[in-house]
Amino acid sequence: MKPRLSRRAMLQLGGGALLGAWAAQSRAPLAAPPAGGYRWRNWSGLQSCAARELATPGDEAELAKLLHEAARTGVPLRCVGAGHSFSPLVPTAGKLVSLDRMSGLLSHDAAAGEATLLAGTRIGLLARLLDEKGLALRNQPDIDAQSYAGAISTATHGTGAGLPALHADARALRLLTPSGLALDCGKGLDDDLLQAARVSLGSLGVIARATVAALPAYHLQRKLWLLPAQDMLEAAPELARRHRHFEFYYLPFTGYAAAIVHDIRPPGPASRPASADEDMLRELRRLRDWLGGMPALRRWTARRLIDPDLSELAFDKSWRLLSTVRPTRFNESEWHVPREAGIACVREVIDKLERRNDVFFPLEFRFVKADDAWLSPFYRRDSCSIAIHAAAGEPHDYLLTEIAPLFRRYEGRPHWGKLHPYGAADFAALYPRWSDFLKLRRELDPNGALLNDHLRRVFGVPA
């Protein structure tokens, strides 16, 4: 979550009136690995596996050798980065591969507005390295711990009606395949392969390096304020049009939403109030725990406690404001619907969420510009993204059983790294280039060396 509501708690509950400790966050049990193996678990604790080993290649030659071994032996291979995917993209009984040793900036060209990096570079590090060269990414996701390759492979995005997802700024990629090929794409070399590889779920090969678009370094001013939810829904399209970045968070059972905008401003002294994210989540959770069985009283109490005039300003370099840290762990499902349907869809989602008294996590609503990557959820469709969350250790199945059917009615495409119930038939109906992607995947990885159980279901590949 990212609302920064003030330097004090959003809800002034005072005097310990709403006592109650946070529920302990349970984690998924880890399976025992084979002898000498490696146990892995994702950030939220939901996904885990017992892999044969964790390999950490230091260069393309070592990575190519691992891919060749996977194809020769039939032991599958999956790449892993920060573990911020909630869907089971990583788990395998085969080998896990981390590209953390293949990290760093290889070159930059300010005149051309681009930089070349090793694909294991974490987004936060990339932003800092670019800043040292007087450059910046056009946009960033709200979490910057992911590896660049993992982020683009799952269509990770930020917000901005005129700004596409991260992968759209990948101008060229080098892809190493299980068949021993090192394929360069982009910049006229193989544009179809580039559009397939930009969002590939790690199923075509392993991205080794990338050339990305970069802007001259810039500063942003962030403004946050509260609006009644109905006013926010009516104002959202115009706010998205007027600001470089706009998003809002609906605060369940309060009747309010927090608007956040970022706009480019001339350089100046940094000013960043301390984040109140954790205070806000803590109070929303306590309110749920205290009054969850009395929704009308819960709403009445929240509206009495919230200061509707609350606002905040911050100013800094772009990379310091666009991404944040999230200590509180959660599980998430996120869907991308046609932009013209975004407000109608989110109204239904909010109504459905508030039929469950256990909900307290804010809903996130963002705007993303269309692009041409074959498996991009934004493929040739300006979109609104709606993200729903449940605290780690609390029930989350309703995200799929109760909320996901709403998105289906709006032709929602799920975020590849977030929880969803879809399989091959669903995706074939949503993606015009689906069959082209499947054909290319079979050509580049005919034996399924890069697949796991989840991807076999996604692509309709028999076990």
PyMOL commands that set and color helices and strands:
alter all, ss='L'
color gray80, all
select helices_A, chain A and resi 60-73+123-132+148-153+166-169+191-197+229-242+277-291+295-305+318-322+339-353+398-409+424-430+434-444+453-459
alter helices_A, ss='H'
color red, helices_A
select strands_A, chain A and resi 38-41+48-51+53-55+77-80+95-98+103-109+114-119+135-136+170-176+182-186+206-213+215-216+219-228+245-251+256-265+311-317+330-338+363-368+383-391+413-414
alter strands_A, ss='S'
color yellow, strands_A
deselect
rebuild
show_as cartoon
